[in-house]
Amino acid sequence: MNKGKLLIVGFGPGHFDHLTERAREAIRESEVVVGYNTYVDIIRDLLTDQEIVRTGMTEEVSRAQEAVRQAEQGKKVAVISSGDAGVYGMAGLVYEVLIEKGWHPDTGVEVEVIPGISAINSCASLLGSPVMHDACMISLSDHLTPWETIAKRIEAAASADFVIALYNPKSGRRVRQIVETQRILLQYRSPGTPVGLVKSAYRERQQIVLTTLGDMLNHEIGMLTTVIIGNSTTFVYEGLMITPRGYQRKYTLSKEIQDLKPHQRLQVEAEPWSLNAFGESSGKFVKEQNIATADKRKASVHPASLAHEALSVLQAKGLVETGITTIPFTKPVSIFEVAVSPGVANKIITPEQLVLLAEIAGD
């Protein structure tokens, strides 16, 4: 008997344009296709004469077991998942079922995992560039994972200032999890933190909502929604959600010729915030270098970047609570609205004033 093969296929967000060629080939060459009812319907136009094994929600284990059984009979079996099969998909479960049966890669059925575009990627592309910096994915489904564990992960990600993508945020039976998640996040982030809600990315019923952490529960959120929560530097510009990578710390994006030459850009002196700078220098030296770098940049750096950097410092010091939103431009310079803590003031503060406040506050 020929050794069978399991093709674990991630077909991306659900539009044929975002299905990889290898995923198409895997479905075409398979003899059996195993999948959740909705997923089988999405790829129906790619099916020819394959045997179809389809089940409802919560039947993942039976699908994995049937796929393994068919492969052990010498068949090529495609197990389909939306997004990426290795991200909350079927890949891990299929491997677990195989391991329970004593499977070994050299002697057992062949396994190929075919990657797809996960929701964090597809939804981010529709929102702008919210995941340009360190990010994590957290599923709010506590059907298989204890809520206590999920809550700890949310708090850890929030305190570490990750951009966070929430999968499975809410369903008909799970309505408290997203509320509790918002409560935890608001302990670490401003209510004005940008949040993107994307439902059914790249499918016919696609919906995109740009909101804030404080207001997100006033919008529809369901099982088909992915929630992307910005970090402390994420901002909104012309309906787009942008998370800076940090280039403004070293470069001036409005200048064609940079102050730092290529051979200088990786030197410790040009990166006083780096681990090497802390390892080779005292804290005092690092602080002095940071101040010197800030002084050099004030005259030429984009005011929007200065504002975000200063806001991050002030937030960390507990001096301001920010709700960053774009204001219609009357000049070719970006202005950001800052809501200062009650008892201090409510006013428009210029980026230069924010930088001065940060320097006065010190450590």
Buried (B, 14 or more C-beta within 10 A) or exposed (E): EEEBBBBBBBBBBBBEEBBBEBBBEBBEEBBBBBBBEEBBEBBEEBBEEBEEBBBEEEEBEEBBBBBBBBBBBEBBBBBBBBBBBBBBBBBBBBBEBBEEEEBEEEEBBEBEBBBBBBBBBBBBBBBBBBBBBEBBBBBBBBEEEEBEEBBEBBBEBBEEBBBBBBBBBBBEEBEEBBEBBBEBBBEBBBBBBBBBBBBBBBBEEBBBBBBBBBEBEEBEBBBBBBBBBBBBBBBBEEEBBBBBEBEBBBBBEEEEEEEBEEEEEEEBEBBBEBEEBBEEBEEEEBBEBBEEBBEEBEEEBBBBBBBBBBBBBBBEEEBBBBBBEBEEEEEEEBBBBBBBEEEEEEEEBBBEBBBBBBBEEEE
